[in-house]
Amino acid sequence: AVASVSLLVGGIGIMNIMLVSVTERTREIGIRMAIGARGADIRTQFLMEALLLSVAGGLFGIGLGTSASKIITGLLNWPTVISPGSVILAFVFSALVGIFFGFYPAWKASLLNPIDALRRE
Protein backbone atom coordinates (compact mmCIF):
# COMPACT_ATOMS: atom_id res chain seq x y z
CA ALA A 1 0.00 0.00 0.00
CA VAL A 2 2.82 2.41 0.87
CA ALA A 3 4.65 1.60 -2.35
CA SER A 4 1.48 2.19 -4.39
CA VAL A 5 0.91 5.60 -2.83
CA SER A 6 4.58 6.48 -3.34
CA LEU A 7 4.42 5.51 -7.02
CA LEU A 8 1.21 7.48 -7.48
CA VAL A 9 2.69 10.59 -5.85
CA GLY A 10 5.90 10.20 -7.86
CA GLY A 11 3.92 9.79 -11.07
CA ILE A 12 1.84 12.87 -10.36
CA GLY A 13 5.07 14.75 -9.67
CA ILE A 14 6.46 13.68 -13.05
CA MET A 15 3.24 14.75 -14.76
CA ASN A 16 3.32 18.17 -13.09
CA ILE A 17 6.97 18.73 -13.99
CA MET A 18 6.28 17.78 -17.58
CA LEU A 19 3.20 20.04 -17.76
CA VAL A 20 5.31 22.96 -16.51
CA SER A 21 7.95 22.06 -19.10
CA VAL A 22 5.34 22.11 -21.87
CA THR A 23 4.06 25.49 -20.70
CA GLU A 24 7.53 27.02 -20.48
CA ARG A 25 8.58 25.62 -23.84
CA THR A 26 5.44 26.49 -25.80
CA ARG A 27 7.36 28.83 -28.10
CA GLU A 28 10.02 26.17 -28.77
CA ILE A 29 7.29 23.66 -29.61
CA GLY A 30 5.70 26.19 -31.97
CA ILE A 31 9.01 26.79 -33.75
CA ARG A 32 9.62 23.06 -34.13
CA MET A 33 6.12 22.55 -35.55
CA ALA A 34 6.48 25.56 -37.87
CA ILE A 35 9.63 24.08 -39.42
CA GLY A 36 8.06 20.68 -39.95
CA ALA A 37 7.92 18.67 -36.73
CA ARG A 38 4.78 16.59 -36.54
CA GLY A 39 2.65 16.11 -33.44
CA ALA A 40 4.07 12.60 -33.11
CA ASP A 41 7.61 14.04 -33.02
CA ILE A 42 6.69 16.44 -30.22
CA ARG A 43 4.86 13.69 -28.34
CA THR A 44 7.86 11.38 -28.64
CA GLN A 45 10.22 14.09 -27.39
CA PHE A 46 8.19 14.74 -24.25
CA LEU A 47 7.58 11.04 -23.62
CA MET A 48 11.33 10.41 -23.82
CA GLU A 49 11.96 13.26 -21.37
CA ALA A 50 9.42 11.80 -18.93
CA LEU A 51 10.97 8.36 -19.37
CA LEU A 52 14.46 9.73 -18.74
CA LEU A 53 13.25 11.55 -15.63
CA SER A 54 11.57 8.47 -14.19
CA VAL A 55 14.45 6.12 -15.06
CA ALA A 56 16.92 8.50 -13.40
CA GLY A 57 14.68 8.60 -10.33
CA GLY A 58 14.34 4.82 -10.38
CA LEU A 59 18.10 4.32 -10.58
CA PHE A 60 18.64 6.83 -7.79
CA GLY A 61 16.01 5.09 -5.65
CA ILE A 62 17.48 1.64 -6.31
CA GLY A 63 20.95 2.88 -5.41
CA LEU A 64 19.76 4.66 -2.29
CA GLY A 65 17.63 1.70 -1.18
CA THR A 66 20.44 -0.79 -1.76
CA SER A 67 22.95 1.38 0.09
CA ALA A 68 20.61 1.99 3.02
CA SER A 69 19.83 -1.72 3.22
CA LYS A 70 23.52 -2.66 3.25
CA ILE A 71 24.35 -0.05 5.91
CA ILE A 72 21.45 -0.88 8.23
CA THR A 73 21.84 -4.64 7.96
CA GLY A 74 25.60 -4.25 8.42
CA LEU A 75 25.11 -2.27 11.62
CA LEU A 76 22.61 -4.79 12.98
CA ASN A 77 24.54 -7.84 11.75
CA TRP A 78 21.57 -9.13 9.79
CA PRO A 79 21.97 -11.01 6.54
CA THR A 80 20.74 -9.12 3.49
CA VAL A 81 19.70 -10.45 0.13
CA ILE A 82 18.82 -8.17 -2.76
CA SER A 83 17.58 -10.22 -5.68
CA PRO A 84 18.41 -9.03 -9.19
CA GLY A 85 14.82 -9.79 -10.17
CA SER A 86 13.43 -7.27 -7.70
CA VAL A 87 15.92 -4.63 -8.87
CA ILE A 88 14.96 -5.21 -12.50
CA LEU A 89 11.26 -5.13 -11.62
CA ALA A 90 11.71 -1.82 -9.76
CA PHE A 91 13.59 -0.36 -12.72
CA VAL A 92 10.99 -1.47 -15.27
CA PHE A 93 8.14 -0.27 -13.08
CA SER A 94 9.72 3.17 -12.67
CA ALA A 95 10.03 3.42 -16.46
CA LEU A 96 6.38 2.41 -16.92
CA VAL A 97 5.25 4.99 -14.37
CA GLY A 98 7.16 7.66 -16.30
CA ILE A 99 5.60 6.67 -19.60
CA PHE A 100 2.09 6.45 -18.12
CA PHE A 101 2.22 9.80 -16.31
CA GLY A 102 4.19 11.48 -19.10
CA PHE A 103 1.64 10.66 -21.78
CA TYR A 104 -0.85 13.44 -20.94
CA PRO A 105 1.71 16.30 -21.03
CA ALA A 106 3.23 14.85 -24.23
CA TRP A 107 -0.23 14.63 -25.79
CA LYS A 108 -1.00 18.24 -24.79
CA ALA A 109 2.27 19.42 -26.31
CA SER A 110 1.56 17.60 -29.56
CA LEU A 111 -1.82 19.31 -29.95
CA LEU A 112 -0.49 22.87 -29.71
CA ASN A 113 -1.29 25.11 -32.65
CA PRO A 114 2.06 26.41 -33.99
CA ILE A 115 0.70 29.89 -34.70
CA ASP A 116 -0.75 30.28 -31.20
CA ALA A 117 2.40 28.80 -29.68
CA LEU A 118 4.60 31.32 -31.50
CA ARG A 119 2.46 34.22 -30.25
CA ARG A 120 3.00 33.30 -26.61
CA GLU A 121 5.82 34.90 -24.67
N, C-alpha and C positions, 0 to 999 in steps of 0.2 A: 504494500500500500504506500509506504514512504517513497519507494523508488518510482512508483507510478506518478505520484504527485510531483516529485522532483523532475521527472522527464517532461511532464506537462508544463511546469513552470519554466523549465529550460527552453522548451519548444516555443512557448509564448514569448519568451525573451528574444529568441532568434527571429521570430516573426516581427516583433516590434522594431528590432534593430534594422531588419531588412526594409520595413515600411519607411523608416526614417531615411534610410539610404536611397530609396526610390524617390522620396520627396526632395531630398537635397540634390539629387542628380537628375532631376527632370530635364533640365536644359541639355545635359550630356546625352540623355536618351533621345531627346528630340533631334539633336545633331546627327546621332548615329542613324536614326530612322530617315532623316532627310537625305543622307548620302547613300541610302540603300539597305540598311539593316532591316530585316523582317522582324515581325513580332516574335517569331520562334527564336531568333538570334538573341533578342533582348531577354526573353524568358530563360533561355539556356544560360546566359551570363549570370543572371540573378540567382538561378537555381544552383549554379556552380559555386557562387559566393556563399550561399547558405550552407551548402554541403561542406565547403572548406571550413567555415566557421564552426559547424557542429563536429566535424572530424577533429579539428584542432582542440576543441573542448573535450571531446571524448578521449583523445590521447592524453591530454593534461590530466583528466580525471582518473584514467587508468594508471598513469604514472604516480599521481598523488595517492591514490588508494593502495597501490602496491607498496609504495614506500612507507606509508603509515602502517600498513599491516605488518610489514617486516620489522619496523621499529617497535611497535607495541608488543608483538609476539616475542621479539627478542628480549625486551625488558622483562616480560613476564615468564620467560622460558617455556613458551607454548610452541608446539609444532605448527607450522603454517604451510598450507598447500594452496597454491594459486594455479588453477587448471588453465591451460592454454585455450580450451574451449570456451570458458567463461569470459576470458579476455577478448577473444574473437567475437563472441556474441555481444559483448558490451560495445565494441567498436562498430560492428554492423548496425546495432540498434541506434547508436548515436548518429550514424550517417542517415539512417531512415527517418529519424526524428527531424533532422535538418532538411531533408527533401520534403517531408510532409508539411512542416511548418513554413518552409520557404516557398512553397508553391503559390500561395495567395499573393504575396508581394511581387513575385516574378510575373504572375498573371496580370496584376494591376499595371506593372511597368510595361508589359507587352501591348496593352490596350491604349496607351497614351497616344493622343493625336499629335503628330510632330509639329504642326503649326502652333497649337496651344502650348506645347512644351517649350518651344522656342521663345514664346512671348513671356514666359515666366522668368522672374529674376532669380 
